[in-house]
Amino acid sequence: MKNSFETKNMVYAGLFVALAMVLPFFTGNIPQIGKMLCPMHIPILFCGMMCGAKYGAMAGFVSPLLRSAVFHAPVMYPSAVAMAVELMVYGLVAGFLYEHLDKTVRNLYSSLISAMIAGRLVWGIVMFAMMIGSGEGFTVAAFLSATFFSSIPGIVLQIILIPTVMLAIRRAEYGFGTNKAKEIK
């Protein structure tokens, strides 16, 4: 039983990595639109919540590096490297919190928003370290612009889309009208 569960999670994680590779094509590979909508973030947050912290972290770390190696977007250094750590934290935190908290709507949002904040903070720390190491500066204004202000549409999309889909999946798992469905608050 545990083996089939692990196999299912590996397959789903692979699917989420594939989605992270393909979704940026829907933004036309235009960096400004991609930075605004954050298309790679969505499948990684789903992966963490659906497959757990371990698979979410692995999928998050691999996706930007693999996409950079295959499609040359994002640029490997510093973008893909910083994104790899950011998305790893997304998958790890979303998966860990979703797995360990009661399955309520409030906890679903708590898991999602905590992962989004933690990932963005880690991205800022990694970018700061890489920019200092390369002799370039990375200001608080640059951090806030890149992580919050320019990505507001993507943040809103994630906050609407991910809980909606996760609740639909939970309801489909347990069926309507059962006692388990009533646990979803």
C-alpha positions, 0 to 999 in steps of 0.5 A: 500500500505504501509503495503504491502511494509513493508511486502515485506521488512520484507520478503526480510530482512529475506531472506538476514538474511538466506543468511548471515547464509548460505553463510559462508558454501561456504567458508567451514567454514574455518575462514581464507577464511571467513575473506578473502571473507567476505560472511556475508557482501554481503547479508547485504549490499544488504539488506540495499540497497534493503530494506532500512536502518532500515531493513539493520541495523536489518538484519546486527545486527541479522545475526552474533549473530544468526549464532553464536548461531545456528552454533557456528561460528563466536565465540560469543565473541568477533567476533560475537558481533563486527560483529553484530555492523559492519554489522548493520552499513553496512546495515544502511549506505548503506540503508540510502545513497542509499535511499537518493542519486540519483540513479546514478552509482557514488552514488551506489558506494558511498553508498557501499564504505561509508558503507564498510568504516563506518562498518570497522571503527565501528568494529575496535572501538568495538574490541578496546573497548572489548579488552581493557575491557578484558585486551588484546591489539588491535593495529592499525596493528591488525585493518588494517590487519583484516579490510583491508589487509586480506579481500582485496578479499572480498572487491573486490568481494563486489565492483564488485558484488553488483553494478552489481546486483543492476544495473541489478535489477534497470534495471529490475524494470524499463525495458529497453527502457523506460525513467526511464531506462535512469535515471540509469547513 
